[in-house]
């Protein structure tokens, strides 16, 4: 598909609908987890995947959102390779470098404020936007390599990084801070008042982006759609089979082993309760296997009932930033109304059993949390539809960074 530009306005832009739809579905699901973080009373009291404290409903509310980050990182790699159809490798490398650095900057400024509502910089969380940006920076240097080499490198990282599980570093060890950022999730205490939580270490997620970039060639004009769908289905089934086989052995691929529990549902929960921080090999298989099958199913099809997801999937960064600000603001207002406190009485320092000014234990039932999530998505739809319309019909360079 070609584009024409008249006075800075595009009449048409090339898109891959199946990718946009899947990305949009993922964005909707992602908002459920973040709504739970801000509105569920138990959100900061225990992990929803802690089998000693959770319930099946709460567990699966969290588990379904495990698909979000791997899918988003994978599709970012795919999108980068698709972009190569209208950019030279040099242009793509420059774009990935600048956008990657921009995303890292946004993570530690705009998104940090959305999470904490303070400017003290007492605490910084490195989450998915940081690792997307850092992975793009690395990919910007690798795009000159053949796709097959990039794909092999990505698979080597995905399959091999769990080797280092046997050699964890402690906070007092030399190199701990660097290693926490690169491969081992960790809490980095800079001094008595400042800390960094490396939730998304670079290497495991970089492997997923490199894999996405290498298979992005399947979406280019010289690859037949039937061939692409056959490959997507084969990779999806293979990933699921590998997950089941390796998970049954309780061997390599995840540091946390599963075990028989008090009943069948809890045993299943134990089996699929894989490690996300840092993302393990089995977590990657468990999540991306179904994702590849969904890409196969959605490919070259039109589902009118998924059009809202299509809108969200075309403006994911805009949606991502906006939904955090809305959730935190609504949660804070709800807390102040319930507690009778004014804004000046809210302590926004990190710690003291609170997060972003909201005490641990504040919140509502899981049912109420779902209601807030649905309301949030409904509210965001017309806003994102307006922005998607504007972005898809204008060619201003800054739009590609938002």
C-alpha positions as CSV (number, residue, x, y, z in Angstrom):
1,X,0.0,0.0,0.0
2,X,1.3,3.5,-0.9
3,X,0.8,6.9,0.8
4,X,0.3,10.3,-0.6
5,X,0.9,13.6,1.2
6,X,-0.8,16.9,0.5
7,X,0.1,19.9,2.6
8,X,1.4,17.7,5.5
9,X,-1.8,15.5,5.4
10,X,-1.6,11.8,4.5
11,X,-4.5,10.3,2.6
12,X,-3.5,6.8,3.5
13,X,-1.1,4.9,5.7
14,X,-0.1,1.2,5.4
15,X,-1.1,-0.9,8.4
16,X,-1.3,-4.6,9.3
17,X,-4.8,-5.0,10.7
18,X,-4.2,-8.3,12.5
19,X,-1.2,-6.8,14.4
20,X,-3.2,-3.6,15.4
21,X,-6.2,-5.7,16.6
22,X,-4.1,-8.0,18.7
23,X,-2.1,-5.1,20.1
24,X,-5.4,-3.4,21.0
25,X,-6.8,-6.5,22.7
26,X,-3.6,-6.6,24.7
27,X,-3.9,-2.9,25.7
28,X,-7.5,-3.6,27.0
29,X,-6.3,-6.5,29.1
30,X,-3.3,-4.6,30.3
31,X,-5.6,-1.9,31.8
32,X,-7.3,-4.6,33.9
33,X,-4.0,-5.3,35.8
34,X,-3.3,-1.6,36.3
35,X,-6.8,-1.0,37.5
36,X,-6.3,-3.8,40.0
37,X,-3.1,-2.1,41.2
38,X,-4.9,1.1,42.0
39,X,-8.4,0.0,43.0
40,X,-8.3,-3.5,44.5
41,X,-8.0,-3.5,48.3
42,X,-5.5,-6.4,48.3
43,X,-3.3,-5.2,45.5
44,X,-0.3,-4.1,47.6
45,X,-0.8,-6.6,50.5
46,X,0.1,-9.8,48.6
47,X,0.9,-11.0,45.1
48,X,-2.2,-12.3,43.3
49,X,-0.2,-15.3,42.1
50,X,0.7,-16.3,45.7
51,X,-1.1,-19.6,46.0
52,X,-1.1,-19.5,49.8
53,X,-3.3,-16.3,49.8
54,X,-5.0,-15.9,46.4
55,X,-8.2,-17.2,45.0
56,X,-8.7,-18.6,41.5
57,X,-10.6,-15.5,40.3
58,X,-7.9,-13.2,41.6
59,X,-5.1,-15.4,40.2
60,X,-6.5,-15.6,36.7
61,X,-7.3,-11.8,36.8
62,X,-3.5,-11.4,37.1
63,X,-2.5,-14.3,35.0
64,X,-4.4,-13.2,31.8
65,X,-2.4,-10.0,31.9
66,X,0.9,-11.9,31.7
67,X,0.3,-12.0,27.9
68,X,0.6,-8.2,27.6
69,X,4.2,-7.3,27.9
70,X,5.6,-10.2,25.8
71,X,3.1,-9.4,23.1
72,X,3.8,-5.7,23.1
73,X,7.6,-6.3,22.9
74,X,7.3,-8.9,20.2
75,X,5.0,-6.8,18.0
76,X,7.3,-3.8,18.4
77,X,10.0,-5.8,16.8
78,X,7.6,-7.0,14.1
79,X,6.6,-3.4,13.4
80,X,10.2,-2.3,13.2
81,X,10.9,-4.8,10.4
82,X,7.7,-3.9,8.6
83,X,8.8,-0.2,8.7
84,X,11.9,-1.3,6.7
85,X,9.7,-1.5,3.6
86,X,9.5,2.3,3.5
87,X,12.8,3.2,5.2
88,X,16.4,2.5,4.5
89,X,18.3,0.6,7.1
90,X,20.1,3.8,8.1
91,X,16.8,5.6,8.5
92,X,15.4,2.8,10.5
93,X,18.5,2.7,12.7
94,X,18.2,6.4,13.4
95,X,14.5,6.1,14.2
96,X,15.0,3.2,16.5
97,X,17.8,5.0,18.3
98,X,15.9,8.2,18.8
99,X,12.6,6.6,19.7
100,X,14.3,4.2,22.0
101,X,16.0,7.0,23.9
102,X,12.8,9.0,23.9
103,X,10.9,6.0,25.5
104,X,13.6,5.6,28.2
105,X,13.2,9.3,29.0
106,X,9.4,9.1,29.1
107,X,9.7,6.1,31.5
108,X,11.7,8.0,34.1
109,X,9.8,11.3,33.8
110,X,6.2,11.2,32.5
111,X,5.4,7.7,33.5
112,X,7.3,7.8,36.8
113,X,5.1,10.8,37.7
114,X,2.0,9.0,36.6
115,X,2.8,6.2,39.0
116,X,4.1,8.1,42.0
117,X,2.7,11.7,41.7
118,X,5.8,13.2,43.2
119,X,9.0,14.9,41.9
120,X,11.3,13.8,44.7
121,X,12.9,11.1,42.6
122,X,13.1,9.0,45.8
123,X,12.1,6.0,43.7
124,X,12.3,5.0,40.0
125,X,10.7,1.9,38.5
126,X,12.1,0.6,35.2
127,X,9.1,-1.0,33.6
128,X,8.0,-2.1,30.1
129,X,8.4,1.3,28.4
130,X,12.0,1.5,29.6
131,X,12.8,-2.0,28.3
132,X,11.1,-1.3,24.9
133,X,13.2,1.8,24.5
134,X,16.5,0.1,25.6
135,X,15.8,-2.8,23.3
136,X,15.1,-0.4,20.4
137,X,18.5,1.2,21.0
138,X,20.2,-2.1,20.8
139,X,18.2,-3.1,17.8
140,X,19.2,0.1,16.0
141,X,22.8,-1.2,16.0
142,X,21.8,-4.7,14.8
143,X,19.5,-3.8,11.9
144,X,22.5,-4.0,9.5
145,X,22.8,-7.7,10.2
146,X,20.7,-10.3,8.2
147,X,17.3,-11.1,9.7
148,X,18.3,-14.7,10.2
149,X,21.3,-13.6,12.3
150,X,19.1,-11.3,14.4
151,X,16.6,-14.1,14.8
152,X,19.3,-16.6,16.0
153,X,20.6,-14.0,18.4
154,X,17.1,-13.5,19.8
155,X,16.5,-17.2,20.2
156,X,19.9,-17.7,21.9
157,X,19.0,-15.0,24.4
158,X,15.4,-16.4,25.0
159,X,16.7,-20.0,25.4
160,X,19.9,-19.2,27.2
161,X,19.4,-16.4,29.7
162,X,18.0,-18.7,32.4
163,X,21.4,-20.3,32.7
164,X,22.3,-17.3,34.9
165,X,19.6,-18.2,37.4
166,X,22.2,-20.4,39.0
167,X,24.5,-17.5,39.6
168,X,22.4,-14.7,41.2
169,X,24.1,-11.6,42.6
170,X,23.3,-10.0,45.9
171,X,22.9,-6.3,46.5
172,X,26.3,-6.2,48.3
173,X,28.1,-8.0,45.4
174,X,30.2,-6.1,42.9
175,X,28.3,-5.4,39.7
176,X,24.9,-6.1,41.2
177,X,23.3,-2.8,40.0
178,X,24.4,-3.3,36.4
179,X,23.4,-7.0,36.4
180,X,20.0,-6.1,37.9
181,X,19.3,-3.8,35.0
182,X,20.6,-6.2,32.4
183,X,19.4,-9.6,33.5
184,X,18.3,-10.0,37.1
185,X,15.4,-8.1,38.5
186,X,16.5,-6.2,41.6
187,X,16.0,-3.4,44.0
188,X,19.0,-1.0,43.7
189,X,19.5,1.2,46.8
190,X,21.4,4.3,45.5
191,X,21.5,5.9,49.0
192,X,19.4,6.2,52.1
193,X,16.7,8.2,50.2
194,X,16.9,7.0,46.6
195,X,16.3,3.7,45.0
196,X,15.7,2.0,41.6
197,X,13.6,-1.1,41.0
198,X,14.7,-2.8,37.8
199,X,11.4,-4.7,37.1
200,X,12.2,-5.3,33.5
201,X,15.9,-6.2,32.9
202,X,17.1,-5.8,29.4
203,X,18.4,-9.1,28.1
204,X,15.3,-11.4,28.3
205,X,13.0,-8.8,26.7
206,X,15.6,-7.9,24.1
207,X,15.5,-11.5,22.9
208,X,11.8,-11.2,22.4
209,X,12.1,-8.0,20.4
210,X,14.9,-9.5,18.2
211,X,12.6,-12.5,17.5
212,X,9.8,-10.2,16.6
213,X,12.1,-8.3,14.2
214,X,13.2,-11.5,12.5
215,X,9.7,-12.7,11.9
216,X,8.6,-9.3,10.8
217,X,9.8,-10.3,7.3
218,X,6.8,-12.7,7.2
219,X,4.6,-9.6,6.9
220,X,6.4,-8.1,3.9
221,X,5.0,-7.9,0.5
222,X,7.2,-10.7,-0.9
223,X,5.8,-13.4,1.5
224,X,2.5,-15.1,0.6
225,X,-0.2,-14.8,3.2
226,X,-0.8,-18.6,3.3
227,X,2.9,-19.2,4.0
228,X,2.9,-16.6,6.8
229,X,-0.2,-18.2,8.4
230,X,1.4,-21.7,8.2
231,X,4.5,-20.4,9.9
232,X,2.6,-18.5,12.6
233,X,0.5,-21.6,13.5
234,X,3.6,-23.9,13.5
235,X,5.5,-21.6,15.8
236,X,2.5,-21.2,18.1
237,X,1.9,-24.9,18.5
238,X,5.6,-25.7,18.9
239,X,5.9,-23.0,21.7
240,X,2.9,-24.5,23.6
241,X,4.3,-28.0,23.3
242,X,7.7,-27.0,24.5
243,X,6.2,-25.2,27.4
244,X,4.2,-28.2,28.5
245,X,7.1,-30.7,28.1
246,X,9.7,-28.5,29.8
247,X,7.3,-27.5,32.6
248,X,6.4,-31.1,33.3
249,X,10.1,-31.9,33.9
250,X,10.5,-29.1,36.5
251,X,14.0,-28.6,35.0
252,X,15.4,-25.8,33.0
253,X,13.5,-22.8,31.9
254,X,12.0,-21.3,35.1
255,X,13.5,-20.9,38.6
256,X,10.1,-21.6,40.3
257,X,8.9,-25.1,40.0
258,X,5.3,-26.2,40.1
259,X,3.9,-28.8,42.5
260,X,0.7,-30.6,43.3
261,X,-1.7,-28.5,45.4
262,X,-4.8,-28.9,47.5
263,X,-7.1,-29.4,44.4
264,X,-7.0,-29.6,40.6
265,X,-7.5,-25.9,40.0
266,X,-4.7,-24.9,42.3
267,X,-2.4,-27.5,40.8
268,X,-3.2,-26.0,37.4
269,X,-2.4,-22.5,38.8
270,X,0.9,-23.8,40.1
271,X,1.7,-25.3,36.7
272,X,1.1,-22.0,34.8
273,X,2.5,-19.7,37.5
274,X,5.8,-18.9,35.7
275,X,8.3,-16.2,36.5
276,X,7.9,-12.8,35.0
277,X,10.5,-10.9,36.9
278,X,12.8,-11.5,35.0
279,X,10.8,-13.1,32.3
280,X,11.7,-16.8,32.0
281,X,11.9,-19.1,29.0
282,X,8.8,-20.9,30.1
283,X,6.9,-17.7,30.7
284,X,7.9,-16.7,27.1
285,X,6.6,-20.0,25.7
286,X,3.4,-19.9,27.7
287,X,2.5,-16.4,26.6
288,X,3.8,-16.2,23.0
289,X,2.6,-19.6,21.9
290,X,-1.1,-18.5,22.1
291,X,-0.1,-15.1,20.7
292,X,1.3,-16.7,17.5
293,X,-1.9,-18.7,17.2
294,X,-4.0,-15.6,17.6
295,X,-1.9,-13.9,14.9
296,X,-2.6,-16.9,12.6
297,X,-6.3,-16.7,13.4
298,X,-6.6,-12.9,12.9
299,X,-4.5,-12.8,9.7
300,X,-6.4,-11.5,6.7
301,X,-9.8,-11.6,8.4
302,X,-12.2,-8.9,9.3
303,X,-14.0,-8.9,12.7
304,X,-16.3,-5.9,13.1
305,X,-16.8,-6.6,16.8
306,X,-13.0,-6.0,17.3
307,X,-13.0,-2.5,15.8
308,X,-12.6,-0.9,19.2
309,X,-9.5,-3.0,19.8
310,X,-8.2,-1.8,16.4
311,X,-8.5,1.8,17.5
312,X,-6.6,1.1,20.7
313,X,-4.0,-0.9,18.9
314,X,-3.2,2.0,16.6
315,X,-2.5,4.5,19.4
316,X,-0.9,2.2,22.1
317,X,1.5,4.8,23.5
318,X,-1.1,7.5,23.8
319,X,-3.5,5.0,25.5
320,X,-0.8,3.7,27.8
321,X,0.2,7.1,29.2
322,X,-3.3,8.4,29.5
323,X,-4.7,5.4,31.3
324,X,-2.1,5.6,34.1
325,X,-2.9,9.2,34.8
326,X,-6.6,8.5,34.8
327,X,-6.4,5.5,37.1
328,X,-4.1,7.2,39.6
329,X,-6.1,10.4,39.7
330,X,-9.4,8.5,40.2
331,X,-7.9,6.3,42.9
332,X,-6.4,9.3,44.7
333,X,-9.7,11.2,44.6
334,X,-11.6,8.1,45.8
335,X,-9.1,7.8,48.7
336,X,-9.3,11.5,49.7
337,X,-13.1,11.3,49.7
338,X,-13.2,8.1,51.8
339,X,-10.6,9.3,54.3
340,X,-11.6,12.9,54.4
341,X,-8.0,14.1,53.7
342,X,-7.2,17.1,51.6
343,X,-4.5,16.9,48.9
344,X,-2.1,18.7,51.1
345,X,-2.4,16.0,53.8
346,X,-1.5,13.2,51.4
347,X,2.1,11.9,51.7
348,X,3.5,11.2,48.3
349,X,6.9,10.0,49.5
350,X,7.6,6.4,48.5
351,X,7.3,3.9,51.3
352,X,5.5,4.2,54.6
353,X,3.1,1.5,53.5
354,X,1.8,3.6,50.6
355,X,2.3,4.0,46.9
356,X,1.7,7.3,45.0
357,X,0.0,8.7,48.1
358,X,-2.5,5.8,48.4
359,X,-2.1,3.6,51.5
360,X,-1.7,-0.2,51.2
361,X,-5.0,-1.8,51.9
362,X,-7.1,1.0,50.5
363,X,-9.4,-0.1,47.7
364,X,-12.5,-2.1,46.8
365,X,-13.7,-5.6,45.9
366,X,-12.5,-7.4,42.8
367,X,-16.0,-6.9,41.3
368,X,-15.8,-3.1,41.8
369,X,-12.3,-3.2,40.3
370,X,-13.7,-4.9,37.1
371,X,-16.4,-2.2,36.9
372,X,-13.8,0.6,37.1
373,X,-11.8,-1.2,34.4
374,X,-14.8,-1.4,32.0
375,X,-15.7,2.2,32.6
376,X,-12.1,3.2,31.9
377,X,-12.0,1.4,28.6
378,X,-15.3,2.9,27.5
379,X,-14.2,6.4,28.4
380,X,-10.9,6.0,26.6
381,X,-12.4,4.7,23.3
382,X,-13.7,8.0,21.9
383,X,-10.5,9.8,23.0
384,X,-8.3,7.2,21.3
385,X,-10.6,7.2,18.2
386,X,-10.1,10.9,17.8
387,X,-6.3,10.7,18.2
388,X,-6.1,7.7,15.8
389,X,-8.0,9.7,13.2
390,X,-5.7,12.7,13.6
391,X,-2.5,10.6,13.6
392,X,-3.5,8.5,10.6
393,X,-4.3,11.5,8.5
394,X,-1.2,13.7,9.3
395,X,2.4,13.2,8.5
396,X,4.1,15.3,11.1
397,X,7.3,13.7,12.3
398,X,6.7,14.1,16.0
399,X,3.6,11.9,15.7
400,X,5.8,8.8,15.2
401,X,7.1,9.3,18.7
402,X,3.7,9.4,20.3
